[in-house]
């Protein structure tokens, strides 16, 4: 992700799309959120059950992943 950020800065992507760096930052945040949640559920948790797992996955999809997808879509549209 750092390499992608450096590429966007060197490419001066913000000239073509002002939110190119936001796309990269929110994409990184979404990837870290996915990784953290999946790693937390690698070990069985009899007290949490499937309800907590489903709630956390839907939270990731509707919050961080949707934000990242929106920013990256806008970036792609501006570049087009």
C-alpha positions, -999 to +999 in steps of 0.1 A: +000+000+000+029+024+007+042+017-028+008+025-043+007+058-023+042+067-035+032+059-071+001+081-068+022+110-054+049+106-080+023+103-108+006+134-094-027+117-095-044+145-075-040+167-105-064+144-125-086+134-095-085+153-063-095+123-042-070+098-055-051+097-022-084+093-003-091+063-024-058+048-014-061+057+023-096+043+026-087+012+007-059+006+031-082+012+061-108-013+046-081-039+040-068-036+076-103-038+090-110-070+070-077-085+081-082-076+118-117-090+119-108-122+101-078-128+123-099-122+155-123-149+143-097-175+135-100-190+169-134-203+180-153-181+204-182-200+220-195-169+238-197-146+208-213-171+184-222-164+148-242-132+156-211-112+165-193-126+134-222-116+111-226-082+127-189-074+123-188-086+087-218-065+077-203-035+096-171-038+075-190-042+042-214-013+049-188+011+065-152+009+055-155-011+022-184+011+010-164+042+017-133+029-001-154+017-031-171+051-033-138+070-033-122+047-058-152+048-081-151+086-080-114+086-087-118+063-117-147+084-130-126+116-127-097+099-145-120+087-173 
